Amino acid sequence: MEPRGIGSRIAPQGRTWGLTAMRLRLFTALAALPALAAIALAATDGPTTAPETVMALGEEPPEAYVTDVKWIESSETGAKIYSTAGGDPAINGLYTFLAVAGEAPDMGWRVFEIGNFNSWKIAEQTKDHVILEVSRSWIDQASGDVKTVEEKLKVPLVPASSDRLVVTPVK
């Protein structure tokens, strides 16, 4: 079984929300950004002076899944933490990832699923790790109540050549 991040859940029909699907959504979203920027740059100059009709896109664009991107300034190699929306937004709707830039421009990004949270923010950055403050929920099987915990997690900034990292709770 492929390791999953903290708070990962099983999708309908017993399938896991796979990291590959999330990677595909993110990479497609990031690839679409230049096209969206070109559309924005093609907008008319000056203030809007009349109502303008805006058409819905024909299909849901993958960039709609990306919710937050935070660059890690202290990273020596280039890294970011980002989330994609998915699942039940009332319980851990943010699939959260660390992406580390490859050592050469053509190497792309190495992506690690950190966990599945209600919310997160970077509380601290160093050159070798970040501390995330996260909110995570689960359903207590005995009572059926939703339980929530606020906690801090230490996420190491590993090199792109790494194939795993260890997320550690901060006491």
C-alpha positions in Angstrom: 0.0 0.0 0.0 1.3 3.4 -0.9 2.0 5.6 2.1 -0.5 8.5 2.4 -0.3 11.7 4.3 -1.7 12.5 7.7 -5.5 12.5 7.7 -5.8 10.8 4.2 -9.1 9.1 3.6 -10.6 6.4 1.5 -12.7 7.7 -1.5 -16.0 6.2 -2.5 -15.9 2.6 -3.8 -12.9 2.0 -1.5 -10.3 3.8 -3.7 -7.8 6.1 -2.1 -7.5 9.7 -3.2 -4.3 9.1 -5.0 -1.3 11.3 -5.0 -1.0 10.7 -8.7 -4.4 12.2 -9.4 -3.5 15.2 -7.2 -0.2 15.6 -9.0 -1.9 15.5 -12.4 -4.4 18.1 -11.2 -1.7 20.4 -9.9 0.7 20.0 -12.9 -2.2 20.7 -15.3 -3.3 23.7 -13.2 0.2 25.1 -13.2 0.6 24.5 -16.9 -2.6 26.4 -17.5 -1.4 29.5 -15.6 0.5 31.1 -18.5 -2.6 30.8 -20.7 -4.8 32.4 -18.0 -2.2 35.2 -17.6 -2.3 35.9 -21.3 -6.1 36.2 -21.1 -5.8 38.6 -18.2 -3.2 40.7 -20.1 -5.4 40.8 -23.1 -8.1 42.6 -21.1 -9.0 46.1 -22.1 -7.1 49.0 -20.4 -8.9 51.2 -18.0 -11.9 50.8 -15.7 -14.9 48.8 -16.5 -17.6 51.1 -17.7 -20.4 48.7 -18.7 -21.7 45.3 -17.6 -19.8 42.5 -19.2 -21.1 38.9 -19.7 -18.7 36.2 -18.6 -19.2 32.7 -19.9 -18.7 29.6 -17.9 -15.9 27.3 -19.0 -16.9 24.2 -20.9 -15.3 21.9 -18.3 -13.9 22.3 -14.8 -10.4 23.6 -15.1 -7.8 21.7 -12.9 -6.5 24.9 -11.5 -9.8 25.2 -9.7 -8.6 22.6 -7.3 -5.5 24.6 -6.1 -6.4 26.6 -3.0 -3.2 27.9 -1.5 0.4 28.1 -2.6 3.0 29.3 -0.1 6.6 29.7 -1.2 9.2 28.8 1.4 11.7 31.6 1.3 14.2 29.9 3.6 14.6 26.9 1.3 17.9 26.8 -0.4 16.7 24.7 -3.3 13.2 26.1 -4.0 10.2 24.7 -2.2 6.5 25.4 -1.7 3.6 24.0 0.2 0.2 24.0 -1.5 -3.2 22.5 -1.1 -5.8 21.1 -3.5 -9.5 21.0 -2.6 -11.2 17.7 -2.5 -13.4 15.4 -0.5 -15.7 16.8 2.2 -14.8 20.5 3.0 -16.3 20.1 6.5 -13.7 17.4 7.3 -10.2 17.8 6.0 -10.9 19.2 2.6 -7.4 20.4 1.9 -5.0 17.8 0.5 -1.6 19.5 1.4 1.7 18.9 -0.3 5.3 19.9 -0.2 6.9 20.4 -3.6 10.7 20.6 -3.9 12.3 21.9 -7.1 14.5 19.6 -9.0 18.2 20.2 -9.0 18.1 21.2 -12.7 15.4 23.1 -14.6 14.3 20.1 -16.6 13.8 17.9 -13.4 10.5 19.4 -12.5 9.2 19.0 -8.9 9.3 16.2 -6.3 6.0 16.2 -4.5 5.2 14.8 -1.1 1.6 14.5 0.3 1.9 16.0 3.9 -1.7 15.4 4.9 -5.3 16.2 4.7 -6.4 19.1 6.8 -9.2 21.6 7.5 -6.7 24.4 7.5 -3.0 25.0 7.7 -0.4 27.8 7.9 3.3 28.1 8.0 4.3 29.0 11.6 8.1 28.9 11.1 10.6 28.4 8.4 14.3 27.4 8.5 16.6 26.3 5.8 16.0 22.6 6.6 12.3 22.5 7.8 9.0 24.3 8.2 6.6 24.1 11.1 3.0 23.9 10.0 0.0 24.7 12.3 -2.8 22.5 11.1 -6.4 21.7 12.0 -7.5 18.2 11.4 -10.8 16.4 12.1 -12.1 12.9 12.2 -15.4 11.2 13.1 -15.2 9.4 16.5 -16.5 5.9 15.6 -18.0 5.3 19.1 -20.0 8.5 19.4 -20.3 9.6 15.8 -19.1 13.1 16.8 -16.7 15.1 14.7 -13.5 15.6 16.7 -10.9 18.3 15.8 -7.3 18.8 16.8 -5.1 21.8 16.4 -1.4 20.7 16.2 2.0 21.6 14.9 3.9 19.5 12.5 7.6 19.7 11.5 8.1 19.1 7.8 11.7 18.6 6.6 12.8 20.3 3.4 14.4 17.3 1.8 16.3 17.4 -1.5 14.5 16.6 -4.7 16.4 13.3 -4.9 14.6 12.0 -1.8 11.8 9.6 -2.2 10.3 10.1 1.3 10.2 12.4 4.2 9.1 12.1 7.9 6.5 14.5 9.2 7.0 14.8 13.0 4.5 16.2 15.5 5.9 19.2 17.5 5.2 19.0 21.3 
